[in-house]
Amino acid sequence: MCEEQTVSLVDVVEEDEELEEEASAVLAGSDSDHCSYPQGYVKRQALYACNTCTPKGGEAAGVCLACSYKCHEGHDLFELYTKRNFRCDCGNRKFTELQCKLNPDKDELNSLNKYSHNFFGVYCTCSRPYPDPDDQVEDEMIQCVVCEDWLHGRHLGCVVPDGVELQEMICESCMNKNDFLWTYADHLAVQGAAVQVKEETGESNVDVPDKQQMDDVIEPSSKRSREEAEPSCRLKGLQGSGQNRLRSGAVFWPSAWRSELCSCNTCQEHLSEANMSFLLDETDTVLAYEKRGKKNEQKQPGHDPLMLALDNLDRVQQLEIIHGYNDMKTELKDFLQRFAAEGKVVTPDDIRQFFEQQQSRKRRRVDGGPYYCT
């Protein structure tokens, strides 16, 4: 066997960790058998939009994971990743020719749901589909934690930092709609090309709102009388520090930045008025959602039966298993790409059928050595 073709078990595991995390982020905590409607506005869940039932030009609607399987099988679905505070719409007034098979007794509308152009299959400031058949540029899509739209890295107006999977991003539009976030960005955001500070002279090449303007944003006039009762407002302290950032482009934040936000009564009220109270909730993050999903999936924490079995094999047997695994992984990728190209949702039955085919092929190739795993 050629040395260049040899890979270690560590290489195999590390290569698949990213795919495993993405799958956990989408499906963790989501029930594939029961409609989530009875749970009310779910804190965070996997969502889909049905282009067959609610096409562009009509009313936007979203359905839960279970309904995407049971009620919309074979339909043209848009995968929306995860959204916060959403109640399943399947079968309500927006679906004129479909009744939910899992929970038909629903209100006509879910008035607190929030919708965007994502529900019609387009994303980013460029309003293009994903994947985009007309875009040959390889680029990652990153979700804004405020509006929850997905944006191309090249359309963020800033340099995408390393380690982005452990950070959160707020797009430029949401930053400008909530000006107080720029004050936090001066001190809490990931530093990058967008930051321009002149510490030597105390000057800045950007227009920064004066203190009175910032007070208007953080404290409405009816609440300014509370200033003396709340002298420890962290945001006010940051406003007077003098460090300024270019007010342009998206902003990236480190994993623990939410814990640094001021939670005084005035700031809590302001966030509530802006429908952004979730920023004070560290369990709202997608990273926290992923961790909950992984915890649920770990039936025996710390004991992976596959890895324990591999440890007991010699190197030749390990390499045979690795090559068989890599072949299966390639075939699985091709299998899933066919569903993506046709806009279909992969169901548990589809996955079961795939592995049954793999099992059948394995039996036919017993004499082939490298493909046979006991």
Secondary structure by P-SEA (a helix, b strand, c coil): ccccccccaaaaaaaaaaaaaaaaaacccccccccccccccccccccccccccccccccccccccccccccccccccccccccccccccccccccccccccccccccccccccccccccccccccccccccccccccbbbbbbcccccccccccccccccccccccbbbbcaaaaaaccaaaaaaacccccccccccccccccccbbbbcaaaaaaaccccccccccccccccaaaaaaacccccccccbbbbcccccccccccaaaaaaaaaacccccccccccaaaaaaaaaaaacccccccaaaaaaaaccaaaaaaaaaaaaaaaaaaaaaaaaaaaacccccaaaaaaaaaaaaaaaaaaccccccccc
